[in-house]
Amino acid sequence: MAVSLSGKLTALQVMQDAPVIPVIVLNDVAHAVPMARALVAGGIRMLEVTLRTPQALACMEAIAQEVPGAVVGAGTVRSPADAAAAAKAGARFAVSPGYTRAVGQACRDQGLSLLPGVATGSEIMMAQEDGYTELKFFPAMQAGGPAMLKAWSGPFFDVKFCPTGGVTPQNAHDLLSLSNVACVGGSWLVPPDAMAQGDWARIEALAREASRLPR
C-alpha cells in the first residue's frame, strides 16, 4: 500500500506505506546514506531515525538531501525543541515515546505528522482529545503485546496502532494480524553489527523480508 511521497504525509500514510517502520540508531554520519539506500532498495521508505545520539540530526539531514526515495522521520521526540530541530534537519514525521500536548502542538507547528507514544487508556484518550487517532503503542511487548491491543480494539475501535518495543520477526505477524494494527516498529532491520561492518546487502535483505510481511 505504498503512498506517494509528494506533499504532506498524514500519520496514517506513514503507517500504511510498509508493514514495518525501522527504528534506527545511528552513531556515524557516514553510515546514514548507504543504510537508507539499502532500506529503500528493500522496499522500506519511512525511516525513523531516533534522537538518541549526537549524530542523529546530521544523519537525518544527509538522508533527506541524498536519498530521494526515503522519507525521514525523527524518533524519540520528547520536546518542542526536538520537533523544531528534526524539522530543520529534513524530517517529515515524528515519533514520540510518550505524549504531551506541548509536543503535539510543536509537531503541528513544524508541519510534522506525529505518531504519539501511548501505553495506557488514559494516554490514548489524551491523544485523541488533541486529534491524534494513529498512535505508537510503546513499549509494546512489555506493556501487554497483542493481548492489550485486542482489549483496546473495543473501547478504542477508531484508533490505529504501530506497536514498537520488543517487536521481532518472530512476533511481528501476531501483531500485524490484528485489525487495529497498521504497522509495527522494529530495530531488527538495522542490526548494529551490520551497520558497523557496512553490510548494506544484509540490511537490504532484511528490509525486503520485512516489506513482505502479511498484514
VEXDREN-2710 file (C-alpha; in Angstrom, 1 decimal):
% VEXDREN-2710
k/r/px/py/pz
1/MET/0.0/0.0/0.0
2/ALA/2.8/2.4/-0.9
3/VAL/1.8/6.0/-0.9
4/SER/3.0/9.0/-2.9
5/LEU/6.0/10.7/-1.4
6/SER/4.9/14.2/-2.6
7/GLY/3.1/16.7/-0.4
8/LYS/2.4/16.5/3.3
9/LEU/2.1/12.9/4.6
10/THR/-0.5/12.0/7.2
11/ALA/0.4/9.7/10.1
12/LEU/-1.9/7.0/8.6
13/GLN/0.0/7.3/5.3
14/VAL/3.3/6.9/7.1
15/MET/1.9/3.8/8.9
16/GLN/0.4/2.2/5.8
17/ASP/3.4/2.5/3.5
18/ALA/5.0/-0.7/4.6
19/PRO/4.4/-3.3/7.4
20/VAL/7.5/-2.1/9.4
21/ILE/8.9/1.3/10.3
22/PRO/12.6/0.7/11.1
23/VAL/13.7/2.2/14.4
24/ILE/17.2/3.4/13.6
25/VAL/20.1/4.4/15.9
26/LEU/23.0/6.0/14.0
27/ASN/26.4/6.6/15.6
28/ASP/28.2/7.5/12.3
29/VAL/27.1/10.0/9.8
30/ALA/28.9/8.1/7.1
31/HIS/26.5/5.2/7.6
32/ALA/23.3/7.2/7.1
33/VAL/23.1/7.4/3.3
34/PRO/24.2/3.9/2.4
35/MET/21.9/2.4/5.1
36/ALA/19.0/4.5/3.9
37/ARG/19.6/3.5/0.3
38/ALA/19.7/-0.2/1.3
39/LEU/16.4/0.1/3.2
40/VAL/14.7/1.9/0.3
41/ALA/16.0/-0.8/-2.1
42/GLY/14.4/-3.4/0.1
43/GLY/11.0/-1.6/0.0
44/ILE/11.1/0.3/3.2
45/ARG/10.8/4.1/2.7
46/MET/9.6/5.5/6.1
47/LEU/12.8/5.7/8.2
48/GLU/12.6/6.6/11.9
49/VAL/16.0/8.0/12.9
50/THR/16.0/8.2/16.7
51/LEU/17.3/11.3/18.5
52/ARG/19.4/9.1/20.8
53/THR/22.8/10.0/19.5
54/PRO/24.7/13.3/18.9
55/GLN/24.9/12.4/15.2
56/ALA/21.2/11.8/14.7
57/LEU/20.3/15.3/13.3
58/ALA/23.2/15.3/10.9
59/CYS/22.2/11.8/9.7
60/MET/18.6/12.9/9.1
61/GLU/19.9/15.8/7.1
62/ALA/22.2/13.6/4.9
63/ILE/19.4/11.1/4.2
64/ALA/16.9/13.9/3.4
65/GLN/19.3/15.5/1.0
66/GLU/20.9/12.5/-0.7
67/VAL/18.2/9.7/-0.7
68/PRO/15.2/11.0/-2.6
69/GLY/13.3/7.7/-2.2
70/ALA/13.4/7.9/1.6
71/VAL/11.1/9.7/3.9
72/VAL/13.0/10.8/7.1
73/GLY/11.2/10.7/10.4
74/ALA/12.5/11.6/13.8
75/GLY/12.1/9.2/16.7
76/THR/12.5/9.8/20.4
77/VAL/10.9/13.3/20.0
78/ARG/10.4/14.4/23.6
79/SER/10.2/18.2/23.5
80/PRO/9.2/21.1/21.2
81/ALA/12.9/21.8/20.7
82/ASP/13.3/18.2/19.4
83/ALA/10.5/18.8/16.9
84/ALA/12.0/22.0/15.7
85/ALA/15.4/20.6/15.3
86/ALA/14.1/17.5/13.5
87/ALA/12.0/19.6/11.0
88/LYS/15.0/21.8/10.3
89/ALA/17.1/18.6/9.5
90/GLY/14.5/17.5/7.0
91/ALA/12.3/15.2/9.0
92/ARG/8.7/14.9/7.7
93/PHE/7.2/12.9/10.5
94/ALA/7.9/12.4/14.2
95/VAL/7.5/9.6/16.7
96/SER/7.5/10.2/20.4
97/PRO/8.0/7.7/23.3
98/GLY/5.1/9.3/25.1
99/TYR/2.6/12.2/24.6
100/THR/2.4/15.7/25.8
101/ARG/0.3/18.5/24.4
102/ALA/3.4/20.6/24.0
103/VAL/5.0/18.0/21.8
104/GLY/1.8/17.6/19.8
105/GLN/1.4/21.3/19.2
106/ALA/5.0/21.7/18.3
107/CYS/4.8/19.0/15.7
108/ARG/1.7/20.7/14.2
109/ASP/3.5/24.0/14.2
110/GLN/6.5/22.4/12.4
111/GLY/4.3/20.5/9.8
112/LEU/5.4/17.1/11.2
113/SER/2.9/14.2/11.2
114/LEU/3.2/12.7/14.7
115/LEU/2.8/9.2/16.0
116/PRO/2.5/9.8/19.7
117/GLY/3.5/7.1/22.1
118/VAL/0.9/5.6/24.4
119/ALA/0.8/2.7/26.9
120/THR/-2.4/3.3/28.8
121/GLY/-6.1/4.0/28.1
122/SER/-5.8/7.5/29.6
123/GLU/-2.9/8.3/27.3
124/ILE/-4.9/7.2/24.3
125/MET/-7.8/9.4/25.4
126/MET/-5.5/12.4/25.9
127/ALA/-4.0/12.0/22.4
128/GLN/-7.5/11.5/20.9
129/GLU/-8.7/14.7/22.6
130/ASP/-5.9/16.5/20.6
131/GLY/-7.0/14.9/17.3
132/TYR/-4.5/12.0/17.2
133/THR/-6.0/8.7/16.1
134/GLU/-2.8/7.0/14.8
135/LEU/-0.7/6.1/17.8
136/LYS/2.5/4.3/18.7
137/PHE/2.0/1.6/21.3
138/PHE/5.2/1.6/23.3
139/PRO/6.9/-0.4/24.8
140/ALA/4.5/-2.8/23.1
141/MET/5.6/-6.3/24.2
142/GLN/6.5/-5.1/27.7
143/ALA/3.1/-3.3/28.1
144/GLY/0.8/-6.1/27.1
145/GLY/1.6/-7.0/23.5
146/PRO/-1.2/-8.5/21.3
147/ALA/-3.5/-9.2/24.2
148/MET/-3.5/-5.5/25.2
149/LEU/-4.2/-4.4/21.6
150/LYS/-7.1/-6.8/21.4
151/ALA/-8.5/-5.4/24.6
152/TRP/-8.2/-1.9/23.3
153/SER/-10.0/-2.7/20.0
154/GLY/-13.4/-2.4/21.7
155/PRO/-13.3/0.9/23.5
156/PHE/-10.8/2.4/21.0
157/PHE/-12.3/1.0/17.9
158/ASP/-11.4/4.1/15.9
159/VAL/-7.6/4.1/16.7
160/LYS/-4.8/2.5/14.6
161/PHE/-1.6/1.5/16.3
162/CYS/2.0/1.0/15.5
163/PRO/3.4/-1.4/18.2
164/THR/7.0/-0.7/18.9
165/GLY/9.3/-2.2/21.6
166/GLY/10.3/-5.8/21.7
167/VAL/8.9/-6.5/18.2
168/THR/10.8/-9.2/16.3
169/PRO/10.4/-11.0/13.0
170/GLN/9.0/-13.9/15.1
171/ASN/6.2/-12.0/16.8
172/ALA/5.5/-9.3/14.2
173/HIS/2.9/-11.5/12.5
174/ASP/0.8/-11.8/15.7
175/LEU/0.7/-8.0/15.9
176/LEU/0.2/-7.3/12.2
177/SER/-2.8/-9.7/12.0
178/LEU/-4.8/-7.5/14.4
179/SER/-7.4/-5.2/12.9
180/ASN/-6.2/-2.2/14.9
181/VAL/-2.5/-2.5/13.9
182/ALA/-1.4/-0.7/10.7
183/CYS/2.3/-1.5/11.0
184/VAL/5.0/-2.3/13.6
185/GLY/8.2/-0.5/14.6
186/GLY/11.3/-2.6/14.7
187/SER/15.1/-2.3/15.1
188/TRP/15.9/-5.7/13.7
189/LEU/16.2/-4.2/10.1
190/VAL/19.3/-2.3/11.1
191/PRO/21.4/-4.6/13.3
192/PRO/24.4/-2.9/15.0
193/ASP/26.8/-5.4/13.6
194/ALA/25.6/-5.0/10.1
195/MET/25.9/-1.2/10.5
196/ALA/29.4/-1.4/11.9
197/GLN/30.6/-3.7/9.1
198/GLY/28.9/-1.7/6.4
199/ASP/26.9/-4.8/5.4
200/TRP/24.3/-2.9/3.3
201/ALA/23.3/-6.0/1.4
202/ARG/22.2/-7.7/4.6
203/ILE/20.2/-4.6/5.6
204/GLU/18.5/-4.6/2.1
205/ALA/17.7/-8.3/2.5
206/LEU/16.1/-7.7/6.0
207/ALA/14.1/-4.8/4.6
208/ARG/12.9/-6.9/1.7
209/GLU/11.7/-9.6/4.1
210/ALA/10.0/-7.0/6.3
211/SER/8.3/-5.3/3.4
212/ARG/6.6/-8.7/2.5
213/LEU/5.2/-9.4/5.9
214/PRO/1.5/-10.1/5.7
215/ARG/-1.0/-7.7/7.3
END
